Structures are given as structure tokens and as C-alpha cells.
């Protein structure tokens, strides 16, 4: 489908979703965003749903301003995927050992490494820029500096919620490694601090929603936020890269005889800010639950823990600010999913996948998400499908 345009106070709302399917609370959020004085465009992806601060599945383009709550607390959250030389024929009948080895190598939930992972010990990891990255931690907000030790130990860890690590097969039987995570607790600490700072500023006192408080260009507060934001986005990218190398090391050991080769990593943020230029204006584009899909750029659009995911290539549609959806998108809240479904339902919907099937992940049950095929179909003018993946192992936080 192409987009549907809905009138907004300052800009039209371009929707790659059926407006009738969007929750009232999410539609109100979108209309509120469209009232911001600095807004220059608003695009809505097919996985749209209500979110804290701003709607998940929205692309907010502003001139001279950025809204920290619209970015969210998981700064730099995103996906990584790598195609391997393994095929389905290389896999054992019982994949439980593989899942166990992945969980041993990569801490999940609130777990962390005992010591910071040494990137020089990781096969093929590019260490250039690593020392400079950590050196720049001295320039982040004083309020979070006491978290440095925790941040170093959480580098290369999964976290919880909808974060995951998967071992997948594509349509040709090739094996892919895929994972989803972000900037861990340090990103949340930085986000919470700056959201609080923005909400105190005088120019934000008359906004329709205090969660839409912004920083304005050429102010100390904006400079401080951009510094910390871009550092946290880099943390998230490093975090995924280290996990992927740890994941690859597990695969090398478990499939030693196969002498596994790995293709270049595909990586994309889907909760982040980027400085981009459209119609002659330099804009700050916030993608909250959206990936960049510039012409020829690879992206990853995951489904749920029992359905497929897609590797895509962007078509460079400027009407969406070169963006596409970040996943299937929830169709019910975590609380609603827990009330409606049981562990038996989870077992049924994840049949054939080696994964947790206990009450702790019922809120991630596939039925809590929109059908991924429908979401892909609604953005045919934003991306083209390169490969469809189906997980056979899924590690959840």
C-alpha cells in the first residue's frame, strides 16, 4: 500500500497503516506530535502502536529541536544479522545444547559479564575507535558517571523484554544469526536524566503533553543531550557487535568440523536520532520503532518468537523520510497478553522452536504481535524483501 494522509495541526500525518486499526490513544499521540512548533514531518509505520512518550512506529522530523522522550529510554535499540555458510543439513536434531551454550556465552535479563569483554579477544572484531569511545564517557552527564563500571560489564549482554538472540533458516536452508538489543541500563539512565531536564525548560510548559518536551538548537541543554544521545547510540551498536562475535564464537565451537564462514554483519538502529536533510532543510529525524530504509540500505524487520523475520533493502522513499517499520508491532499490551494466554498457548505457538516456554515469556507470545506478513505487505513502497528467516532457536531475556 501507499500511505494515507491524515490532517494534523502543523503537518499532515502520513500513515503506512490502516487508520481504523490504530488505537485511539496512539492516534491522539500522533495528533499531539503534529502540534509541535518545530515539527516538519510525521510518518507512521505499519507496526504503529501506543508507546511511552511518543507512538512506537513513528518517524518524527523536526527542525532545530529534538524530543528525548520520543527517542525513548532504550536509546539505540536495534537489530543485527549475519548469514553463515551453515545449512539446515548441518544442524543436530536436538538444539537445546546450542541454546544453552548461547545463554552461557551471552548474559541475559539483568545478567552481566564478570569483567568487561576484551574486544581484542574476539575473532575479527574491529577495535579501532574503542578506546576513544570509552574516553568520551568522561563527557556524558555527571548524573550517570557512577554507572561506568556497570556499563562496561553490561557491554555484550542481551537485556530483557522483547530482546532476543536467534538461530534462523532462510528459504534456501542457509543459517543466519540474528539478535535484538540496545544500550542497556546506561542508555536508560541517560534518557531518564535528559527527559527530566527537558520537562523543566520554560518553552515546554505549554505543550499538550509534557512527554513531548524538547531541547532547542543552540542551547547548552541540546548540546549536552546530543552528546549523550550519540554516545549511547554508539554503545548500543558496540553492544550488538560484541554479542554477535560471542555468538559466532559459540557457533564456531559447536560446528567445528563445518569450518563456518560468516558474511558481513547487517546492523540497524530502530530507536534513535539522525541528522538528515530533506527539501533543503537540515532536520533531526527521530525514528521510534522504525529503521532507516534509504535506497539500497539493508535493514532487519523481525516478527515474534514463533514467526518469521525479514531481511530487507530500502527503496529510499522520502515521503517516509527514508524509513520502514522496525518489526511486527504489538497488538496487545504485555499485561493483556498475560491475562489472555497461558504457557500451553505459548508452547503451541512456538512449536518447532527451541526456546523458553514458561510463564516469564508469555507476554512475548506470537499472538500478542501483528502478523508480520501483513506489516511487510503494507510497506511495499518502502522496502523490498531480500530474505525471509524462520527461527529454530530463540534466546529471550
Order of alpha helices (4+ residues) and beta strands (2+ residues): beta-beta-alpha-beta-beta-beta-alpha-beta-alpha-alpha-alpha-beta-beta-alpha-beta-alpha-beta-beta-beta-beta-beta-beta-beta-alpha-alpha-alpha-beta
